[in-house]
Structures are given as structure tokens and as C-alpha cells.
């Protein structure tokens, strides 16, 4: 996956915004929220691996 840290940060932001909007309108999160949450779970190990590799280089 290309640039997992950036993608993980972006998805985290999108999920939190979606949760806020659904809480304001008293609606369930929906399909996109479920899909983004699934991607967040997939990106988590890649981000952890990228962070450890970056700290090992410096």
C-alpha cells in the first residue's frame, strides 16, 4: 500500500468527521463509515511497521 501513514491519518480524520455528523443528525454511520473503519484496521500494522522503520533509520 502506498504511503500507509498518510492514508491512515486521512482515514482517521474522515471517520471522526463522519461520526460527528451522524451523531448530530441522530443517524447510523452507514456503509462508508464501515468501509473506512475496516481500512483503518488494515492500515494499523503497516503504520506501526513504517514508524519503527523510520525510527530505526534515524
N, C-alpha and C positions, 0 to 999 in steps of 0.2 A: 504494500500500500504506500502511496506517495505522501510524504510529509505527515506522518501519523500524529505528531504533537499538535501541529496547526489544525488538522482536521478534528482532533479530539476537543481542542479548545472551542472551535467553531460549533461543533455539535452540542457541547455542554451549554454554550450560550443560547443556541436555538431551543434546546429542551427546556431551559429555565424560563425563557420568554413564553414558550407555549404553555407551560404550567401556570404562569401568572395570568395569561389571557383566559385560560379555561377556568381558573378559579374565580376570576372576575365575572364571567358570564354564567357560572354555575353549570358548566357543561363538562362532559367527559373529554379526556385529552384527544383520543382519536387515533387514526391509522398512522399518520406521520410521526406522532409522538412515540408510538410503539416501535416504529421502524428506526427512528433516531436513537431511541434507548437501546435497541438491540445492537446498533452500530457502535454505540459508546462502549458497550460491554466487549465488543470485539477489538476495539482500538486500545483498550486499557492495557493489555500486556505489551502491545507494541510501543506504547508511550513509555511504559516503565523500562523496557529494554533500551529505548532511544536515550532516555535520561541517564541510565547507568553507563551507556557507551560514551555519551558526551562528557560525563564527569571523569571517566577513565582517560579520555584524551587530554584533558587539561591538568 
